[in-house]
Amino acid sequence: MDKSITIVVSSKKMKDEKKDLIDNIANTCGCRADILFITNPDGVGLSKIYNTVLKDDGTNEIILFIHDDIEFLKDGWGNEIISLFEKYKQYGIIGVAGSAEFDENGAWWNYKRRYGQVMHKHDGKSWLTQFSPLLKEDLKEVCVIDGLFIAVNKKRISKMFDEKFNFHFYDIAFCLANYFDKKTKIGVTTNIRISHNSIGELNEEWYKNRDIIVDMYQDKFPVSVHSK
């Protein structure tokens, strides 16, 4: 499969401090990849950083945005991303965890129709978080995905990241904007296996940004994807 993808990692740490992550990406991707490591000690918002990459004509059509604390557990995931976008041309955004429902609650992992599986590692312990069983299909249509892994075909999306959101809900705002614009579909796959080497925390910013999302979209809630 003769295609390249761009992989974007923003981190407060220096590149040499994340050598294990960069090596893991290069050794497991299985396709030609341009790894764009962005050292971000001042905590510039991910929405702003990601938009800069999306607007850059020099990046590949397929861009993967990942957090700096994940690990790929299965080889060939880069080819899998390319293959999914080739096979399912109506999809422009693909993740490894997300929900087909969303409303004022704001926590995508609390809904009944949530999908995906992610290994978690923290304080020397590891466990598999199963938001759903392994999917029988390649993609399950959803309305939002988690930001630890966001694969984008930049020619298929109609909305950029909302720069009001620095971190919490930047992923949700991006997904909802594209979902409601109806130019592309959003999907979750379990064909790609990753580990998240931390656990999320709901802090003051999380609740503040949830209120912003609710103000923006409450007239459209509840959201429920009725996939075929």
N, C-alpha and C positions, 0 to 999 in steps of 0.2 A: 504494500500500500504506500504509494509515493506521495505522501502529504506531510506537511509540517504543522505543528500546533505551537502556539505561544503559551507558556506557563508563567503566571504572574504570582510572585510571593512578595508581600510587604511585611517587613519585620523591624522591630525596634533594635534588633541585634545586627551585628556586622555579618557580612557574608561568610567569613571564615568561621564564625561561631555556629553557623548553620550548615556546615559542610556535610554532615550526615544526611540532612534533608535533601540537599542538592544532589548528592551521590545517589540517594534512594530514588529520586525522580529520574535521573539519567539512566540508572541501571534497570529500572522496571518499566519505563515508558513504552519501549518497543517500537517507537517511530521517531522520525526526526523531530526534534523539539528545540525551540528557542526559549531558554530559561531566563526570565527577566526578574532578577532579584533586586528589590527596591529597599534600601536601608532607610528606615523611617523613624529616627530616634525621637522626633518631636511629635509623633502621633498624628500626622496629617490624616484627615479622614479617608477611609478606604474608598468612599464614593468618588471623591476627587481624584485619587490616584487611578482608580479603575477607569474612570471616564477619559483620563489622559491617554491611557493605553488603547481604549476603544477607538478614540479619534485618530490615532497614529496610523497612517497609511502603510507604515513599514511592518506592522504586525500581521500575523497570519489571519485567515478568515475565522479559524477556530481558536478561541482563547479560553484558557482555563485559569480561573482565579481560585487560589487555595490559601488557607491559613498556614502559618509557619510552624504549626505544631501537629501536623499530620504525617502519616507514614503509609506508603502504598504496600499492600500485603500480597498483591497478585500481579504477576508480570503481564505486559501487553495492554495495559489500560489506555494508553494513548491511542493505539490502533482501535480499541473498542469505542472510544469517543468519536473518532473519525467515522467508523462504521455506523454508529447509531445516527449521526447526522446525515450520512449518505442514505441510509435506509428509510429514515423517518424525516422527510423533508419539511413536514409541517411543524417540526419542533425547532426552536431556536435557543432554548435554555434547558440544560440537563443537570440534575444533581444526584446525590446519593441518599438524601433523606429529605422528606417534605410531607406536605399535607394537601389533600383535595378539599379541605374545608378551612374556613377562616372567618373570624368575627371579632368582637370586642375583646375576647379573652387574650388574643395576641400571641399565645404560646403554641406554635404549630404542633408541638409534640403532645399536646393534650387532647387533640381531636381524635375521633374514632377512626376516621379514614386517613391515617398517616401511614407512610411507607418508607422502607429502607432499612439498612442494617449498618451499624458502625461499631467497630471495636473501640473501647475506651481503655486508656492506661493512665493511672494516677496513683501517686504515692506507693509505687511498687506493686500495685494490683492491676489486673486487667479483667475486663468483662465485655461480653457482646451485648450491645443494646439493640434489641430487635423491635424496631418500630412496626414491623410487619414480618410475616414469613418471607422467605426468598420468593421473588416475583416469578410467576410462570411466563410472563411476557417480558420483552426487553425493556419496555418503558411503561410506566403507569402515569397517566396524566394527572397533574396536580395544579394548584394555583400558587403555591409558595414552596421554596426549598431553603435548606439551611446554607448559610454562607461559607461553611468550611470548605465546600467544593461546589463551584459554579462554572459549568462549561457553557460557553456562549458561541453561537455562530453569529458573528457581528453583522452579517448581511441580512439576517432574518429578524432581528429585534427592531422595534420601532421606538423604544424608550430607553434613555440612558439611566445611570444611577442618579438618585436624587441627593444632591450634595448637602441638603439639610441634615442628613444622617451620616455622622462620622463613623459609627460602628454599629451599635445595636439598631436593628431594623433596616439597615441599608439593604440587606438581602430581600427582606419582605417588601419594602417599598419598590425595589427594582422589579420584583416578580409581579406584584399587583398592578403596577403601571402597564407592564407588557400584557398581562392577562386581560385586563379590562379593555385594552386597545384592540385585542382580538386579531392581531396580525401574525401571531405565532403561538405555539403551544409550549407548555412547560412540563417536563417529565422527570420522574425518578427512576433510576436503574439500580438493580442489585448485582449487575454483572461486574461492577468495579468494587473492590474490597479495600477499605482503608481503616486505619486506626487514628483516633483523635487522642493525642497525648495530653489531654487536660479535660476539665469539666467546666461547663458554662456556669456563670453566676448572674443572677438577676439583681442588678444594682439600681441605683437611683436613675441613671441614664436610661436603663431599659424601660422603666415605667414611664418616664418622661416621653420617650420616643414612641412608646405604645399609644400614649394619649394623642400624639401628633397624627399617627396612622389612623386612629379611630376618628379624629376630626376630619381627616381627608376623605375617608371612605365609608363612614357609618351609613350613608344613604344607600350603599351597595351591599351592606352586610345583611344576612350571613351569605358568604360565598360558598358555593358547593358545586364542584366539578362533576358533571355527569358524563363520564367517559364511556365510550362504547365497549 
